[in-house]
């Protein structure tokens, strides 16, 4: 079970199912999302549009974003 304290790493609007989905791929801090493509996260069970939007906004506030899908094609 994911500790509620861990959700403090993610912005409001990211529900526990989304936090568990992120933990399942080793993401426990917001900054770690920069190593993952948005398309990858959308496929996670528990990751809904509200959580994804909240994560995207929080990343933008920090001046970072999801991994670039173009990197994979080079």
N, CA, C and O atoms as a GROMACS GRO file, in nm:
protein
  296
    1UNK      N    1   0.084  -0.118   0.000
    1UNK     CA    2   0.000   0.000   0.000
    1UNK      C    3   0.088   0.124   0.000
    1UNK      O    4   0.193   0.128   0.064
    2UNK      N    5   0.043   0.227  -0.074
    2UNK     CA    6   0.118   0.351  -0.084
    2UNK      C    7   0.090   0.437   0.038
    2UNK      O    8  -0.025   0.458   0.076
    3UNK      N    9   0.196   0.487   0.096
    3UNK     CA   10   0.184   0.573   0.213
    3UNK      C   11   0.123   0.707   0.172
    3UNK      O   12   0.162   0.763   0.069
    4UNK      N   13   0.028   0.760   0.251
    4UNK     CA   14  -0.036   0.887   0.217
    4UNK      C   15   0.066   1.000   0.212
    4UNK      O   16   0.048   1.094   0.135
    5UNK      N   17   0.168   0.991   0.289
    5UNK     CA   18   0.273   1.092   0.290
    5UNK      C   19   0.337   1.103   0.152
    5UNK      O   20   0.378   1.211   0.110
    6UNK      N   21   0.345   0.990   0.084
    6UNK     CA   22   0.406   0.988  -0.049
    6UNK      C   23   0.329   1.075  -0.147
    6UNK      O   24   0.388   1.136  -0.236
    7UNK      N   25   0.196   1.083  -0.132
    7UNK     CA   26   0.117   1.166  -0.221
    7UNK      C   27   0.153   1.313  -0.208
    7UNK      O   28   0.120   1.393  -0.296
    8UNK      N   29   0.220   1.351  -0.098
    8UNK     CA   30   0.266   1.488  -0.082
    8UNK      C   31   0.365   1.528  -0.189
    8UNK      O   32   0.386   1.648  -0.211
    9UNK      N   33   0.426   1.432  -0.254
    9UNK     CA   34   0.520   1.460  -0.362
    9UNK      C   35   0.448   1.502  -0.489
    9UNK      O   36   0.508   1.564  -0.577
   10UNK      N   37   0.320   1.469  -0.499
   10UNK     CA   38   0.243   1.498  -0.620
   10UNK      C   39   0.140   1.606  -0.590
   10UNK      O   40   0.098   1.621  -0.475
   11UNK      N   41   0.099   1.680  -0.693
   11UNK     CA   42   0.004   1.789  -0.670
   11UNK      C   43  -0.136   1.740  -0.635
   11UNK      O   44  -0.171   1.624  -0.658
   12UNK      N   45  -0.213   1.830  -0.578
   12UNK     CA   46  -0.354   1.801  -0.549
   12UNK      C   47  -0.421   1.766  -0.682
   12UNK      O   48  -0.391   1.825  -0.785
   13UNK      N   49  -0.511   1.672  -0.678
   13UNK     CA   50  -0.578   1.629  -0.801
   13UNK      C   51  -0.524   1.497  -0.852
   13UNK      O   52  -0.581   1.438  -0.945
   14UNK      N   53  -0.415   1.451  -0.793
   14UNK     CA   54  -0.360   1.321  -0.829
   14UNK      C   55  -0.407   1.222  -0.722
   14UNK      O   56  -0.354   1.218  -0.612
   15UNK      N   57  -0.507   1.143  -0.758
   15UNK     CA   58  -0.568   1.050  -0.664
   15UNK      C   59  -0.478   0.930  -0.638
   15UNK      O   60  -0.383   0.904  -0.711
   16UNK      N   61  -0.511   0.857  -0.531
   16UNK     CA   62  -0.431   0.741  -0.492
   16UNK      C   63  -0.415   0.636  -0.602
   16UNK      O   64  -0.306   0.580  -0.614
   17UNK      N   65  -0.517   0.606  -0.683
   17UNK     CA   66  -0.494   0.509  -0.791
   17UNK      C   67  -0.383   0.554  -0.887
   17UNK      O   68  -0.304   0.472  -0.935
   18UNK      N   69  -0.378   0.684  -0.915
   18UNK     CA   70  -0.272   0.735  -1.002
   18UNK      C   71  -0.136   0.729  -0.933
   18UNK      O   72  -0.036   0.698  -0.996
   19UNK      N   73  -0.133   0.759  -0.804
   19UNK     CA   74  -0.007   0.751  -0.728
   19UNK      C   75   0.044   0.607  -0.728
   19UNK      O   76   0.163   0.583  -0.746
   20UNK      N   77  -0.046   0.511  -0.708
   20UNK     CA   78  -0.007   0.370  -0.712
   20UNK      C   79   0.042   0.330  -0.850
   20UNK      O   80   0.138   0.252  -0.863
   21UNK      N   81  -0.023   0.381  -0.954
   21UNK     CA   82   0.019   0.351  -1.090
   21UNK      C   83   0.161   0.403  -1.116
   21UNK      O   84   0.243   0.335  -1.176
   22UNK      N   85   0.188   0.523  -1.069
   22UNK     CA   86   0.322   0.579  -1.084
   22UNK      C   87   0.424   0.499  -1.004
   22UNK      O   88   0.534   0.473  -1.053
   23UNK      N   89   0.389   0.461  -0.884
   23UNK     CA   90   0.480   0.382  -0.801
   23UNK      C   91   0.512   0.248  -0.868
   23UNK      O   92   0.622   0.195  -0.851
   24UNK      N   93   0.417   0.195  -0.943
   24UNK     CA   94   0.439   0.065  -1.009
   24UNK      C   95   0.549   0.073  -1.115
   24UNK      O   96   0.606  -0.030  -1.153
   25UNK      N   97   0.578   0.194  -1.164
   25UNK     CA   98   0.687   0.209  -1.260
   25UNK      C   99   0.807   0.279  -1.197
   25UNK      O  100   0.899   0.323  -1.266
   26UNK      N  101   0.805   0.290  -1.064
   26UNK     CA  102   0.919   0.345  -0.992
   26UNK      C  103   0.919   0.496  -0.976
   26UNK      O  104   1.021   0.553  -0.937
   27UNK      N  105   0.809   0.561  -1.005
   27UNK     CA  106   0.801   0.707  -0.994
   27UNK      C  107   0.740   0.742  -0.859
   27UNK      O  108   0.624   0.712  -0.832
   28UNK      N  109   0.820   0.805  -0.775
   28UNK     CA  110   0.772   0.845  -0.642
   28UNK      C  111   0.785   0.996  -0.620
   28UNK      O  112   0.737   1.048  -0.519
   29UNK      N  113   0.850   1.065  -0.714
   29UNK     CA  114   0.866   1.211  -0.705
   29UNK      C  115   0.831   1.273  -0.839
   29UNK      O  116   0.852   1.213  -0.944
   30UNK      N  117   0.777   1.391  -0.834
   30UNK     CA  118   0.733   1.462  -0.954
   30UNK      C  119   0.843   1.472  -1.060
   30UNK      O  120   0.818   1.451  -1.178
   31UNK      N  121   0.963   1.504  -1.017
   31UNK     CA  122   1.074   1.525  -1.110
   31UNK      C  123   1.106   1.400  -1.191
   31UNK      O  124   1.159   1.409  -1.302
   32UNK      N  125   1.075   1.284  -1.137
   32UNK     CA  126   1.103   1.159  -1.207
   32UNK      C  127   1.017   1.142  -1.332
   32UNK      O  128   1.050   1.061  -1.419
   33UNK      N  129   0.910   1.217  -1.342
   33UNK     CA  130   0.824   1.208  -1.460
   33UNK      C  131   0.896   1.255  -1.586
   33UNK      O  132   0.856   1.218  -1.696
   34UNK      N  133   1.000   1.334  -1.571
   34UNK     CA  134   1.076   1.382  -1.687
   34UNK      C  135   1.144   1.266  -1.761
   34UNK      O  136   1.188   1.283  -1.875
   35UNK      N  137   1.152   1.150  -1.697
   35UNK     CA  138   1.213   1.033  -1.760
   35UNK      C  139   1.112   0.946  -1.832
   35UNK      O  140   1.147   0.842  -1.889
   36UNK      N  141   0.986   0.987  -1.831
   36UNK     CA  142   0.878   0.906  -1.890
   36UNK      C  143   0.799   0.988  -1.989
   36UNK      O  144   0.776   1.108  -1.970
   37UNK      N  145   0.756   0.923  -2.097
   37UNK     CA  146   0.673   0.988  -2.197
   37UNK      C  147   0.528   0.993  -2.150
   37UNK      O  148   0.481   0.903  -2.080
   38UNK      N  149   0.459   1.097  -2.190
   38UNK     CA  150   0.318   1.111  -2.154
   38UNK      C  151   0.238   0.992  -2.205
   38UNK      O  152   0.149   0.943  -2.136
   39UNK      N  153   0.268   0.946  -2.325
   39UNK     CA  154   0.196   0.833  -2.385
   39UNK      C  155   0.210   0.707  -2.300
   39UNK      O  156   0.119   0.624  -2.296
   40UNK      N  157   0.323   0.692  -2.234
   40UNK     CA  158   0.346   0.577  -2.145
   40UNK      C  159   0.256   0.586  -2.022
   40UNK      O  160   0.198   0.486  -1.979
   41UNK      N  161   0.245   0.707  -1.966
   41UNK     CA  162   0.166   0.726  -1.845
   41UNK      C  163   0.017   0.708  -1.870
   41UNK      O  164  -0.054   0.657  -1.784
   42UNK      N  165  -0.030   0.749  -1.985
   42UNK     CA  166  -0.172   0.737  -2.020
   42UNK      C  167  -0.216   0.591  -2.015
   42UNK      O  168  -0.332   0.563  -1.984
   43UNK      N  169  -0.127   0.501  -2.046
   43UNK     CA  170  -0.159   0.358  -2.052
   43UNK      C  171  -0.166   0.292  -1.914
   43UNK      O  172  -0.213   0.178  -1.903
   44UNK      N  173  -0.120   0.360  -1.811
   44UNK     CA  174  -0.118   0.301  -1.677
   44UNK      C  175  -0.258   0.288  -1.621
   44UNK      O  176  -0.338   0.381  -1.629
   45UNK      N  177  -0.287   0.173  -1.564
   45UNK     CA  178  -0.415   0.152  -1.497
   45UNK      C  179  -0.421   0.240  -1.373
   45UNK      O  180  -0.336   0.230  -1.284
   46UNK      N  181  -0.520   0.326  -1.367
   46UNK     CA  182  -0.534   0.418  -1.254
   46UNK      C  183  -0.497   0.561  -1.288
   46UNK      O  184  -0.524   0.652  -1.210
   47UNK      N  185  -0.436   0.580  -1.405
   47UNK     CA  186  -0.397   0.716  -1.445
   47UNK      C  187  -0.507   0.775  -1.532
   47UNK      O  188  -0.523   0.738  -1.648
   48UNK      N  189  -0.582   0.868  -1.474
   48UNK     CA  190  -0.692   0.930  -1.547
   48UNK      C  191  -0.655   1.066  -1.602
   48UNK      O  192  -0.546   1.118  -1.573
   49UNK      N  193  -0.744   1.124  -1.680
   49UNK     CA  194  -0.715   1.255  -1.741
   49UNK      C  195  -0.697   1.366  -1.638
   49UNK      O  196  -0.617   1.458  -1.661
   50UNK      N  197  -0.768   1.361  -1.527
   50UNK     CA  198  -0.754   1.464  -1.424
   50UNK      C  199  -0.614   1.458  -1.361
   50UNK      O  200  -0.550   1.561  -1.343
   51UNK      N  201  -0.569   1.338  -1.328
   51UNK     CA  202  -0.436   1.322  -1.269
   51UNK      C  203  -0.328   1.365  -1.367
   51UNK      O  204  -0.232   1.432  -1.330
   52UNK      N  205  -0.344   1.325  -1.492
   52UNK     CA  206  -0.244   1.359  -1.593
   52UNK      C  207  -0.236   1.511  -1.612
   52UNK      O  208  -0.126   1.566  -1.625
   53UNK      N  209  -0.351   1.577  -1.614
   53UNK     CA  210  -0.352   1.723  -1.628
   53UNK      C  211  -0.286   1.790  -1.508
   53UNK      O  212  -0.212   1.888  -1.525
   54UNK      N  213  -0.310   1.739  -1.389
   54UNK     CA  214  -0.249   1.796  -1.268
   54UNK      C  215  -0.097   1.778  -1.270
   54UNK      O  216  -0.023   1.868  -1.232
   55UNK      N  217  -0.053   1.661  -1.315
   55UNK     CA  218   0.091   1.634  -1.323
   55UNK      C  219   0.157   1.725  -1.427
   55UNK      O  220   0.265   1.779  -1.404
   56UNK      N  221   0.092   1.739  -1.540
   56UNK     CA  222   0.144   1.824  -1.648
   56UNK      C  223   0.159   1.968  -1.600
   56UNK      O  224   0.261   2.032  -1.624
   57UNK      N  225   0.058   2.019  -1.531
   57UNK     CA  226   0.062   2.156  -1.479
   57UNK      C  227   0.172   2.173  -1.376
   57UNK      O  228   0.242   2.274  -1.375
   58UNK      N  229   0.188   2.075  -1.289
   58UNK     CA  230   0.291   2.083  -1.186
   58UNK      C  231   0.431   2.079  -1.247
   58UNK      O  232   0.521   2.149  -1.202
   59UNK      N  233   0.448   1.999  -1.350
   59UNK     CA  234   0.576   1.995  -1.420
   59UNK      C  235   0.605   2.130  -1.486
   59UNK      O  236   0.716   2.182  -1.478
   60UNK      N  237   0.504   2.186  -1.550
   60UNK     CA  238   0.521   2.315  -1.618
   60UNK      C  239   0.561   2.424  -1.519
   60UNK      O  240   0.642   2.510  -1.552
   61UNK      N  241   0.504   2.421  -1.399
   61UNK     CA  242   0.540   2.520  -1.296
   61UNK      C  243   0.688   2.511  -1.260
   61UNK      O  244   0.750   2.612  -1.224
   62UNK      N  245   0.744   2.391  -1.270
   62UNK     CA  246   0.886   2.372  -1.238
   62UNK      C  247   0.975   2.388  -1.360
   62UNK      O  248   1.097   2.377  -1.351
   63UNK      N  249   0.913   2.414  -1.475
   63UNK     CA  250   0.990   2.435  -1.598
   63UNK      C  251   1.041   2.306  -1.660
   63UNK      O  252   1.137   2.307  -1.736
   64UNK      N  253   0.976   2.195  -1.628
   64UNK     CA  254   1.015   2.067  -1.687
   64UNK      C  255   0.893   2.002  -1.750
   64UNK      O  256   0.780   2.047  -1.731
   65UNK      N  257   0.916   1.898  -1.824
   65UNK     CA  258   0.805   1.828  -1.888
   65UNK      C  259   0.832   1.681  -1.897
   65UNK      O  260   0.932   1.631  -1.847
   66UNK      N  261   0.741   1.611  -1.962
   66UNK     CA  262   0.759   1.467  -1.983
   66UNK      C  263   0.872   1.445  -2.082
   66UNK      O  264   0.914   1.538  -2.152
   67UNK      N  265   0.923   1.323  -2.086
   67UNK     CA  266   1.030   1.289  -2.179
   67UNK      C  267   0.983   1.314  -2.321
   67UNK      O  268   0.865   1.298  -2.352
   68UNK      N  269   1.074   1.353  -2.406
   68UNK     CA  270   1.044   1.385  -2.544
   68UNK      C  271   1.031   1.257  -2.627
   68UNK      O  272   1.125   1.177  -2.631
   69UNK      N  273   0.917   1.236  -2.692
   69UNK     CA  274   0.902   1.113  -2.773
   69UNK      C  275   0.997   1.112  -2.891
   69UNK      O  276   1.025   1.005  -2.945
   70UNK      N  277   1.047   1.227  -2.933
   70UNK     CA  278   1.141   1.234  -3.045
   70UNK      C  279   1.275   1.168  -3.011
   70UNK      O  280   1.343   1.118  -3.101
   71UNK      N  281   1.313   1.168  -2.885
   71UNK     CA  282   1.440   1.107  -2.844
   71UNK      C  283   1.443   0.958  -2.878
   71UNK      O  284   1.548   0.905  -2.915
   72UNK      N  285   1.327   0.891  -2.867
   72UNK     CA  286   1.321   0.749  -2.894
   72UNK      C  287   1.342   0.716  -3.040
   72UNK      O  288   1.388   0.606  -3.072
   73UNK      N  289   1.310   0.809  -3.131
   73UNK     CA  290   1.320   0.780  -3.273
   73UNK      C  291   1.456   0.812  -3.330
   73UNK      O  292   1.481   0.786  -3.448
   74UNK      N  293   1.546   0.869  -3.250
   74UNK     CA  294   1.679   0.905  -3.300
   74UNK      C  295   1.777   0.792  -3.281
   74UNK      O  296   1.894   0.805  -3.318
   0.00000   0.00000   0.00000
